Amino acid sequence: MRPQAALSTPPRRRRRAAAGVAAALAMAAGLAMAAGLAMAAGLAAAPALAAPPADPLGSPMWDYRVEEWLGKDAVVRFDPRLKLVVPGIAEDQRAFPVLVDARALPEVRRILILVDLNPIPVPLDFELDGAQAFIATRIKLDQRTPVRALAQLADGSWAAAGTWVDAAGGGCSLPPVSRARGDWADGLGEAQARAWALADGSARLRVHLRHPMDTGFIENVPLYHIEQVVLRGPDEERARLSLLEDLSVPTASGRSVPLGQIAGIRYVRGPESIKTENTFLVGYVLFDILPGRTSVEAVRLCRQHLDSLASAGMLNLPDGVSYEFAGDYENQVRAEKRLMILIPVSLFSIFLVLYFQFRSVLTTLMVFFGVVVSWGGAFVMVWLYGQPWFLDFSVAGTNMRDLFQVHPISLSVAVWVGFLALFGISDDDGVVIATYLDESFERRRPGSRDAIREATVEAGRRRIRACLMTTATTVLALLPVLTSRGRGSDIMVPMAIPSFGGMAFELITMLTVPVLYCSLMELKLRLGIRDRRLGMDQSALPAQSCLPGESGPPATPRWRARLAGFFRRAARLLRRELTGQS
């Protein structure tokens, strides 16, 4: 049987068969090794495949961005000679600074700034064309993203450098208007340029590019501008405006066309700078004020003129354009609104302090009369400063108008602050006189008209010197302020004028307060009104109420009794409502 015959093969044949099999296996292994070596040699001799290197930053968009912007066959390597300088955290995502320095690389032709996770991944594509391989700019970041610099060398390969940048984001804000619309990319690349010839024969070129790095609030209001472009090269004539039309502009297909075929270059009149306020474009128009006019009056006249032009059809504002007055006028209006609250509050506070001192409304009104007198004196002093004859004389060769800086004064914020300071010091003489009158009448308790007048004259004699010293020290302290010059004097002098004039006229209160006080006491004596400061027989007088606000004898006046009865009845009604009793 054949299986048995096979098993019974002689040993010599078995050794030959084994040797043949081993030889065949050795030959196959040799052929396979040779083929592998040949393939390896072929691969080594063939050009490298354009596979992007592993991204050290681990960005999910790295391979896609390289294929999109550099091409499938691009050779990219991370080179430490390419320097990328950026902050680690974007404090202002609308103005993130980026600096690229590729001067250590040989023959750099093009520089790209690549932002992997931005809607616009390449905010800058810079072709050197003779310029240095160094650029610094600002870009806008939407979120945390890798920021890279790519430099193309003469052999077509790319050197890369990058880092992660932390920034706020994540879709928690509305997208910019330019990105929300579907046609936001239609106008990208539109440029406007202007050049100025310099003294050394070169030119300064200003270029404005339309791109989506705007404020994000208003369309067509860009936040970033290319303000200066310096053209360098061996030929000095290339910087002239007449040759700018021949500059090559690369297109999407890779061809270059002259700039003059796609854009017109001409001199136009435009703003020297672009300013924004509250995300709106702003232009400032300055005008002077005629002598003798205040800022409020000047603005009122200017507004009337513009309104008349608008009503006559001579002033037509385009849509989205408006005007408003600012500067000193705006500050003046804002301060007047505050003063409309501060002045009544200060006057009421002064009245309360005086009432707590005298416990009498009538006496408080007498003393408070000093505020009215000083107020009038302050306005008189402001008026005198506007008169050409006021202090128009010289003393020892010094003109008084020049010494005290006499000129027309408008009611500015500083002047109103001077009025507020005057209110607090104009009652000094009245308080001194009225306090001593109360003490003198309580001590003497006059019971006749002659005794009342004698007590009033005595109080005036005792306190006239104190009142004069109080006023004199205040007026003398204001003289250095009125004659001051230099920094801050434009504010201090108008502030001191109302105080100086008010305190000068406040001396009248030394006469008005005693006269009014004496008249009030005589009126009470004639009408038989009870008062603890009068020495008449209180028991012989009929029971009657005192004047409003005046303190009387222990007997309760009628109006106080009625007021107390009203509160008692109100308390009883409230108690019934709370307890549920009928």
C-alpha positions as CSV (number, residue, x, y, z in Angstrom):
1,M,0.0,0.0,0.0
2,R,1.3,3.4,-0.8
3,P,0.9,4.9,2.7
4,Q,2.8,2.0,4.0
5,A,5.4,2.3,1.1
6,A,5.8,6.0,2.0
7,L,6.4,5.1,5.5
8,S,8.9,2.5,4.5
9,T,11.1,4.9,2.4
10,P,14.7,4.3,2.9
11,P,16.6,6.8,5.2
12,R,18.8,8.1,2.4
13,R,15.8,9.3,0.4
14,R,14.3,10.9,3.4
15,R,17.4,12.9,3.9
16,R,17.4,14.0,0.2
17,A,13.8,15.1,0.4
18,A,14.4,17.1,3.6
19,A,17.4,18.8,2.0
20,G,15.4,19.8,-1.0
21,V,12.6,21.3,1.1
22,A,15.2,23.2,3.1
23,A,16.8,24.5,0.0
24,A,13.5,25.6,-1.4
25,L,12.6,27.4,1.8
26,A,16.0,29.1,1.9
27,M,15.6,30.3,-1.7
28,A,12.2,31.7,-0.9
29,A,13.5,33.5,2.1
30,G,16.4,34.9,0.1
31,L,14.1,36.2,-2.6
32,A,11.8,37.8,0.0
33,M,14.7,39.5,1.7
34,A,16.1,40.7,-1.6
35,A,12.7,42.1,-2.5
36,G,12.4,43.8,0.8
37,L,15.8,45.4,0.4
38,A,15.0,46.5,-3.1
39,M,11.8,48.1,-1.9
40,A,13.5,49.8,0.9
41,A,16.2,51.1,-1.4
42,G,13.5,52.3,-3.8
43,L,11.7,54.1,-1.1
44,A,14.8,55.7,0.0
45,A,15.6,56.9,-3.5
46,A,12.0,58.1,-4.2
47,P,10.9,61.6,-2.9
48,A,9.2,61.8,0.6
49,L,5.5,61.5,0.7
50,A,3.6,64.6,1.8
51,A,2.2,63.4,5.0
52,P,2.0,66.1,7.7
53,P,4.2,65.4,10.7
54,A,2.7,64.6,14.1
55,D,1.4,67.7,15.7
56,P,3.1,68.3,19.1
57,L,0.1,70.5,20.1
58,G,-2.4,67.7,19.5
59,S,-4.8,69.9,17.6
60,P,-7.7,68.0,15.9
61,M,-7.6,70.4,12.9
62,W,-3.9,70.2,12.1
63,D,-4.1,67.7,9.3
64,Y,-7.1,69.4,7.8
65,R,-5.6,72.9,7.9
66,V,-2.3,71.7,6.4
67,E,-4.1,70.1,3.5
68,E,-6.5,73.1,3.0
69,W,-3.8,75.9,3.0
70,L,-0.5,74.2,2.1
71,G,-1.7,71.4,-0.1
72,K,-1.5,67.6,0.0
73,D,2.1,67.5,-1.2
74,A,3.4,70.1,1.2
75,V,6.5,69.3,3.2
76,V,6.2,70.6,6.8
77,R,8.6,70.4,9.7
78,F,8.7,72.0,13.1
79,D,11.8,74.2,13.1
80,P,13.1,75.8,16.4
81,R,14.7,78.6,14.3
82,L,11.2,80.0,13.6
83,K,10.2,82.2,16.5
84,L,6.6,82.8,17.5
85,V,6.0,85.2,20.3
86,V,2.5,85.4,21.8
87,P,1.0,85.8,25.3
88,G,-0.1,82.6,27.0
89,I,-3.5,84.1,27.8
90,A,-5.6,86.4,25.5
91,E,-6.6,89.2,27.9
92,D,-8.2,91.1,25.0
93,Q,-9.5,88.6,22.4
94,R,-10.2,91.4,20.0
95,A,-6.6,92.6,19.9
96,F,-4.3,89.6,20.4
97,P,-0.6,90.4,19.6
98,V,1.4,88.0,17.4
99,L,5.0,88.4,16.5
100,V,6.7,86.1,14.0
101,D,10.5,86.2,13.5
102,A,11.8,84.0,10.7
103,R,15.1,85.8,10.0
104,A,17.1,82.8,11.2
105,L,15.7,80.8,8.3
106,P,17.3,81.0,4.8
107,E,15.4,82.5,1.9
108,V,11.9,82.9,3.4
109,R,9.4,83.7,0.8
110,R,6.1,83.6,2.6
111,I,4.7,83.7,6.2
112,L,1.3,82.5,7.3
113,I,-0.3,82.9,10.7
114,L,-2.6,79.9,11.3
115,V,-5.2,79.8,14.0
116,D,-6.6,76.3,14.0
117,L,-10.0,76.8,15.7
118,N,-10.9,80.3,14.4
119,P,-13.6,80.8,11.8
120,I,-11.0,82.6,9.8
121,P,-8.0,80.2,10.2
122,V,-5.5,82.4,8.3
123,P,-5.8,86.0,9.5
124,L,-2.5,87.0,7.8
125,D,-0.8,85.8,4.6
126,F,2.4,87.8,4.1
127,E,4.6,87.5,0.9
128,L,7.9,89.0,1.7
129,D,9.0,90.1,-1.9
130,G,12.2,91.6,-0.6
131,A,11.1,92.5,2.9
132,Q,12.6,91.1,6.1
133,A,11.1,87.9,7.5
134,F,9.7,89.6,10.6
135,I,6.2,90.8,11.3
136,A,4.1,91.8,14.2
137,T,0.3,92.2,14.1
138,R,-2.9,91.8,16.1
139,I,-5.6,89.2,15.4
140,K,-8.9,88.2,16.9
141,L,-9.5,85.0,18.8
142,D,-12.8,83.3,19.4
143,Q,-11.8,80.6,21.8
144,R,-8.9,78.6,23.2
145,T,-6.9,77.6,20.1
146,P,-3.4,76.8,18.8
147,V,-1.7,79.7,17.2
148,R,1.0,78.8,14.6
149,A,3.5,80.5,12.3
150,L,4.4,78.9,9.0
151,A,7.3,80.1,6.9
152,Q,7.8,78.9,3.3
153,L,11.4,78.5,2.2
154,A,12.9,78.7,-1.3
155,D,12.6,74.9,-1.9
156,G,8.9,75.0,-1.2
157,S,9.0,73.4,2.2
158,W,7.4,74.9,5.3
159,A,8.9,75.6,8.7
160,A,6.3,75.6,11.5
161,A,6.1,76.8,15.1
162,G,3.1,77.0,17.4
163,T,1.7,77.1,20.9
164,W,-1.7,76.9,22.7
165,V,-3.4,80.2,23.7
166,D,-6.0,80.3,26.4
167,A,-9.0,82.5,25.7
168,A,-12.7,82.7,26.8
169,G,-15.2,81.3,24.4
170,G,-17.6,78.4,23.9
171,G,-20.5,80.0,22.1
172,C,-21.8,82.1,25.0
173,S,-22.0,85.3,23.0
174,L,-23.7,86.3,19.7
175,P,-21.6,86.0,16.6
176,P,-20.4,89.2,14.8
177,V,-22.7,90.7,12.2
178,S,-20.2,90.0,9.5
179,R,-20.3,86.3,10.3
180,A,-24.0,86.0,10.9
181,R,-24.7,87.0,7.3
182,G,-24.3,84.5,4.5
183,D,-22.4,86.9,2.3
184,W,-19.8,88.0,4.8
185,A,-16.9,86.6,2.8
186,D,-17.9,88.3,-0.5
187,G,-16.0,91.5,0.1
188,L,-12.9,90.0,1.8
189,G,-9.7,91.4,0.4
190,E,-11.1,94.8,-0.8
191,A,-8.4,97.4,-0.2
192,Q,-8.1,101.1,-0.1
193,A,-4.6,102.7,-0.2
194,R,-3.0,106.2,0.1
195,A,0.6,107.1,-0.1
196,W,2.5,110.2,1.1
197,A,5.9,111.2,-0.4
198,L,8.6,111.7,2.3
199,A,11.5,114.1,2.3
200,D,14.1,111.3,1.7
201,G,12.4,110.3,-1.6
202,S,10.6,107.3,-0.2
203,A,6.8,107.1,0.4
204,R,4.5,106.2,3.3
205,L,1.7,103.9,2.2
206,R,-1.5,103.5,4.2
207,V,-3.7,100.5,3.3
208,H,-7.1,99.6,4.6
209,L,-8.2,96.0,4.0
210,R,-11.8,94.8,4.5
211,H,-11.7,91.7,6.7
212,P,-13.9,90.0,9.3
213,M,-11.7,91.1,12.3
214,D,-14.2,93.8,13.2
215,T,-15.7,94.9,16.5
216,G,-18.4,92.2,16.3
217,F,-21.2,94.7,17.0
218,I,-21.6,96.9,13.9
219,E,-21.0,95.8,10.3
220,N,-18.2,97.5,8.3
221,V,-16.7,99.1,11.4
222,P,-13.3,97.4,11.5
223,L,-11.3,97.4,14.7
224,Y,-7.9,96.8,13.1
225,H,-6.2,98.8,10.4
226,I,-2.9,98.4,8.6
227,E,-1.6,101.9,9.2
228,Q,1.9,101.6,7.6
229,V,3.5,99.4,5.0
230,V,7.1,99.9,4.1
231,L,8.2,98.7,0.7
232,R,11.9,97.7,0.5
233,G,14.0,96.6,-2.4
234,P,17.0,97.4,-4.5
235,D,15.1,99.8,-6.7
236,E,14.2,103.0,-4.9
237,E,11.7,103.9,-7.5
238,R,9.3,101.2,-6.5
239,A,8.1,103.2,-3.5
240,R,6.7,106.0,-5.6
241,L,3.0,106.4,-6.0
242,S,3.1,106.3,-9.8
243,L,4.6,102.8,-9.8
244,L,2.2,101.3,-7.2
245,E,-0.1,100.3,-10.0
246,D,2.5,97.9,-11.3
247,L,2.7,96.0,-8.0
248,S,1.9,92.3,-8.4
249,V,-1.2,90.9,-6.6
250,P,-1.5,87.1,-6.3
251,T,-4.9,85.6,-7.1
252,A,-6.5,82.4,-6.0
253,S,-5.4,80.6,-9.1
254,G,-1.8,81.4,-8.4
255,R,-1.3,84.0,-11.1
256,S,-0.4,87.6,-10.4
257,V,-2.0,90.7,-11.8
258,P,-1.0,94.3,-11.5
259,L,-2.6,96.3,-8.7
260,G,-3.8,98.9,-11.2
261,Q,-6.1,96.4,-12.9
262,I,-8.1,95.6,-9.8
263,A,-8.0,98.8,-7.9
264,G,-7.8,102.5,-8.5
265,I,-5.1,104.5,-6.7
266,R,-5.8,108.2,-6.2
267,Y,-5.5,110.9,-3.6
268,V,-8.6,111.4,-1.6
269,R,-9.4,113.5,1.4
270,G,-10.1,111.5,4.5
271,P,-9.8,111.5,8.2
272,E,-6.4,111.5,9.8
273,S,-7.6,109.0,12.3
274,I,-10.6,106.8,12.8
275,K,-12.2,107.0,16.3
276,T,-15.1,105.1,17.8
277,E,-17.2,105.7,20.9
278,N,-19.7,103.2,22.1
279,T,-18.9,101.2,18.9
280,F,-20.0,104.1,16.7
281,L,-17.7,106.1,14.4
282,V,-17.2,109.6,15.9
283,G,-15.9,112.8,14.4
284,Y,-15.2,115.9,16.4
285,V,-15.8,119.5,15.3
286,L,-14.3,122.2,17.5
287,F,-15.5,125.8,17.6
288,D,-14.5,128.7,19.8
289,I,-16.7,130.8,22.0
290,L,-17.1,134.6,21.5
291,P,-15.9,136.7,24.4
292,G,-18.6,137.3,27.0
293,R,-20.5,134.1,26.0
294,T,-20.8,131.1,28.2
295,S,-20.6,127.6,26.9
296,V,-24.3,127.1,27.5
297,E,-25.2,130.2,25.6
298,A,-22.8,129.3,22.7
299,V,-24.4,125.8,22.4
300,R,-27.9,127.3,22.6
301,L,-27.1,129.7,19.7
302,C,-25.4,126.9,17.7
303,R,-28.3,124.6,18.2
304,Q,-30.7,127.2,17.1
305,H,-28.7,127.9,13.9
306,L,-28.5,124.2,13.0
307,D,-32.2,123.7,13.7
308,S,-33.0,126.7,11.4
309,L,-30.9,125.2,8.6
310,A,-32.6,121.8,9.0
311,S,-36.1,123.4,8.9
312,A,-35.1,125.3,5.8
313,G,-33.9,122.1,4.1
314,M,-30.3,123.2,3.9
315,L,-29.0,120.6,6.4
316,N,-29.9,117.0,5.7
317,L,-28.3,114.3,7.8
318,P,-27.9,110.9,6.2
319,D,-29.4,107.8,7.8
320,G,-27.4,106.7,10.9
321,V,-25.7,110.1,11.3
322,S,-26.5,112.4,14.3
323,Y,-24.8,115.1,16.2
324,E,-24.6,116.2,19.8
325,F,-22.7,118.8,21.8
326,A,-20.0,117.7,24.2
327,G,-17.1,119.1,26.0
328,D,-17.5,121.9,28.7
329,Y,-21.2,122.2,27.8
330,E,-21.8,118.5,28.6
331,N,-20.0,118.8,31.9
332,Q,-21.9,122.0,32.7
333,V,-25.3,120.4,32.1
334,R,-24.4,117.3,34.1
335,A,-23.2,119.5,37.0
336,E,-26.4,121.7,36.9
337,K,-28.5,118.6,37.3
338,R,-26.5,117.6,40.4
339,L,-26.7,121.1,41.8
340,M,-30.4,121.2,41.5
341,I,-30.4,118.5,44.1
342,L,-27.5,119.5,46.3
343,I,-28.4,123.2,46.8
344,P,-31.9,122.5,48.2
345,V,-30.5,119.7,50.4
346,S,-27.8,121.9,51.8
347,L,-30.1,124.8,52.5
348,F,-32.6,122.5,54.3
349,S,-29.7,120.9,56.3
350,I,-28.5,124.4,57.4
351,F,-32.1,125.3,58.5
352,L,-32.4,122.1,60.6
353,V,-29.0,122.7,62.3
354,L,-30.1,126.3,63.2
355,Y,-33.5,125.0,64.4
356,F,-31.9,122.5,66.7
357,Q,-29.8,125.3,68.2
358,F,-32.6,127.9,68.9
359,R,-35.7,125.7,69.1
360,S,-37.6,128.4,67.4
361,V,-38.8,128.7,63.9
362,L,-38.9,132.5,63.9
363,T,-35.4,132.9,65.4
364,T,-34.1,130.3,62.9
365,L,-35.6,132.3,60.0
366,M,-34.0,135.5,61.3
367,V,-30.6,133.8,61.3
368,F,-31.3,132.1,58.0
369,F,-31.9,135.5,56.5
370,G,-28.1,135.8,56.4
371,V,-28.0,133.2,53.6
372,V,-30.3,135.4,51.5
373,V,-28.1,138.4,52.1
374,S,-24.9,136.6,51.3
375,W,-26.5,135.1,48.2
376,G,-27.3,138.5,46.9
377,G,-23.8,139.8,47.8
378,A,-22.2,136.9,45.8
379,F,-24.2,137.7,42.7
380,V,-23.3,141.4,43.1
381,M,-19.6,140.5,43.2
382,V,-20.0,138.3,40.1
383,W,-21.7,141.2,38.3
384,L,-18.9,143.6,39.4
385,Y,-16.2,141.4,38.0
386,G,-17.9,141.9,34.6
387,Q,-17.9,145.7,34.7
388,P,-15.0,147.5,33.0
389,W,-14.8,150.2,35.7
390,F,-14.6,147.9,38.7
391,L,-11.1,148.2,40.5
392,D,-9.9,150.2,37.6
393,F,-7.1,152.0,39.5
394,S,-3.5,151.4,40.6
395,V,-1.9,151.3,44.0
396,A,1.9,151.7,44.1
397,G,2.1,151.1,40.4
398,T,0.1,147.9,40.5
399,N,-3.2,147.8,38.7
400,M,-5.9,146.3,40.8
401,R,-7.7,144.7,37.9
402,D,-4.6,142.7,37.0
403,L,-3.9,141.9,40.6
404,F,-7.4,140.4,41.3
405,Q,-7.7,139.1,37.7
406,V,-11.0,141.0,37.1
407,H,-12.8,139.6,34.0
408,P,-16.3,138.5,33.2
409,I,-17.2,135.4,35.2
410,S,-19.8,132.9,34.0
411,L,-21.8,130.7,36.3
412,S,-19.7,127.6,35.9
413,V,-19.5,124.6,38.1
414,A,-16.6,126.2,40.2
415,V,-18.8,129.3,40.9
416,W,-21.7,127.1,42.1
417,V,-19.4,125.2,44.4
418,G,-18.3,128.6,45.8
419,F,-22.0,129.3,46.5
420,L,-22.3,126.0,48.4
421,A,-19.3,126.9,50.5
422,L,-20.8,130.3,51.2
423,F,-24.0,128.9,52.5
424,G,-22.2,127.2,55.4
425,I,-20.2,130.3,56.6
426,S,-22.7,133.1,55.9
427,D,-24.7,132.4,59.1
428,D,-21.8,132.9,61.5
429,D,-22.6,136.4,62.5
430,G,-26.3,135.7,62.8
431,V,-25.7,132.7,65.1
432,V,-23.3,134.7,67.3
433,I,-25.8,137.6,67.7
434,A,-28.9,135.5,68.1
435,T,-27.3,133.3,70.7
436,Y,-26.3,136.2,72.9
437,L,-29.7,137.9,72.4
438,D,-31.4,134.7,73.8
439,E,-29.0,134.7,76.8
440,S,-29.4,138.4,77.4
441,F,-33.2,138.3,77.3
442,E,-33.4,135.2,79.6
443,R,-31.1,136.9,82.1
444,R,-32.8,140.4,82.1
445,R,-36.4,139.3,81.3
446,P,-37.5,142.8,80.0
447,G,-41.1,143.7,80.6
448,S,-41.3,147.0,78.6
449,R,-40.5,148.3,75.2
450,D,-37.6,150.4,76.5
451,A,-36.2,147.4,78.4
452,I,-36.4,145.2,75.3
453,R,-34.5,147.8,73.2
454,E,-31.9,148.2,75.9
455,A,-31.3,144.5,76.1
456,T,-31.0,144.3,72.3
457,V,-28.4,147.2,72.2
458,E,-26.4,145.6,75.0
459,A,-26.2,142.3,73.1
460,G,-25.1,144.1,69.9
461,R,-22.3,145.9,71.7
462,R,-21.0,142.7,73.3
463,R,-20.9,140.7,70.1
464,I,-20.1,143.3,67.4
465,R,-16.4,142.7,67.8
466,A,-16.7,138.9,67.5
467,C,-18.8,139.2,64.4
468,L,-16.3,141.6,62.8
469,M,-13.4,139.3,63.6
470,T,-15.2,136.3,62.2
471,T,-16.0,138.0,58.9
472,A,-12.6,139.7,58.6
473,T,-10.7,136.4,59.0
474,T,-12.8,134.8,56.3
475,V,-12.4,137.7,53.9
476,L,-8.7,138.0,54.5
477,A,-8.2,134.3,54.0
478,L,-9.8,134.5,50.5
479,L,-7.5,137.3,49.3
480,P,-4.5,135.0,48.5
481,V,-6.9,132.8,46.5
482,L,-8.3,135.7,44.5
483,T,-4.8,136.8,43.5
484,S,-3.4,133.4,42.9
485,R,-2.0,132.4,39.5
486,G,-0.6,129.2,37.9
487,R,-1.9,125.7,37.9
488,G,-5.4,125.4,39.5
489,S,-6.1,129.1,39.7
490,D,-8.6,128.9,36.9
491,I,-10.8,126.8,39.3
492,M,-9.9,128.3,42.7
493,V,-10.5,132.0,41.6
494,P,-14.1,131.5,40.4
495,M,-14.8,129.4,43.5
496,A,-13.6,132.2,45.8
497,I,-15.4,135.1,44.2
498,P,-18.9,134.2,45.5
499,S,-17.6,133.5,49.0
500,F,-15.7,136.8,49.0
501,G,-18.6,138.9,47.9
502,G,-21.1,137.0,50.1
503,M,-19.0,137.5,53.3
504,A,-18.5,141.2,52.5
505,F,-22.2,141.7,52.3
506,E,-22.9,139.4,55.2
507,L,-21.9,142.2,57.6
508,I,-25.5,143.5,57.1
509,T,-26.7,140.6,59.3
510,M,-25.1,142.2,62.3
511,L,-27.8,144.8,62.0
512,T,-30.7,142.9,60.6
513,V,-30.8,140.1,63.2
514,P,-30.9,142.4,66.3
515,V,-33.6,144.6,64.6
516,L,-35.8,141.7,63.7
517,Y,-35.3,140.1,67.1
518,C,-36.2,143.3,68.9
519,S,-39.3,143.8,66.7
520,L,-40.5,140.2,67.5
521,M,-40.2,140.7,71.2
522,E,-42.1,144.1,71.1
523,L,-44.8,142.4,69.0
524,K,-45.2,139.7,71.6
525,L,-45.3,142.2,74.4
526,R,-47.9,144.3,72.6
527,L,-50.1,141.3,71.8
528,G,-49.7,139.7,75.2
529,I,-48.2,136.5,73.9
530,R,-46.5,134.3,76.5
531,D,-42.8,134.0,76.3
532,R,-40.3,132.9,78.9
533,R,-37.8,135.6,77.8
534,L,-40.2,138.4,78.7
535,G,-40.7,139.7,82.2
536,M,-44.4,140.6,82.1
537,D,-46.9,139.1,84.5
538,Q,-47.8,135.7,82.9
539,S,-50.6,135.0,85.3
540,A,-52.5,138.2,84.4
541,L,-52.5,137.3,80.7
542,P,-55.3,135.3,79.1
543,A,-54.5,131.7,78.1
544,Q,-53.6,131.9,74.5
545,S,-51.2,130.1,72.1
546,C,-47.8,131.3,71.2
547,L,-46.7,132.1,67.7
548,P,-46.0,129.0,65.6
549,G,-42.6,127.5,66.5
550,E,-42.2,129.6,69.7
551,S,-41.8,128.0,73.1
552,G,-44.3,129.2,75.7
553,P,-45.1,128.6,79.4
554,P,-45.8,125.2,80.7
555,A,-49.5,125.5,79.6
556,T,-50.0,123.5,76.5
557,P,-51.1,125.6,73.4
558,R,-54.3,124.7,71.7
559,W,-52.8,123.5,68.5
560,R,-50.5,121.1,70.4
561,A,-53.5,119.8,72.4
562,R,-55.5,119.2,69.2
563,L,-52.5,117.5,67.5
564,A,-52.0,115.2,70.6
565,G,-55.8,114.4,70.6
566,F,-55.6,113.5,66.9
567,F,-52.8,111.0,67.5
568,R,-54.5,109.5,70.5
569,R,-57.6,108.8,68.5
570,A,-55.5,107.3,65.6
571,A,-53.8,105.1,68.1
572,R,-57.1,103.8,69.5
573,L,-58.4,103.0,66.0
574,L,-55.3,101.1,65.2
575,R,-55.5,99.2,68.5
576,R,-59.0,98.1,67.7
577,E,-58.1,97.0,64.2
578,L,-55.3,94.9,65.5
579,T,-57.2,93.3,68.4
580,G,-60.5,92.8,66.5
581,Q,-62.5,94.7,69.1
582,S,-65.6,96.7,68.0
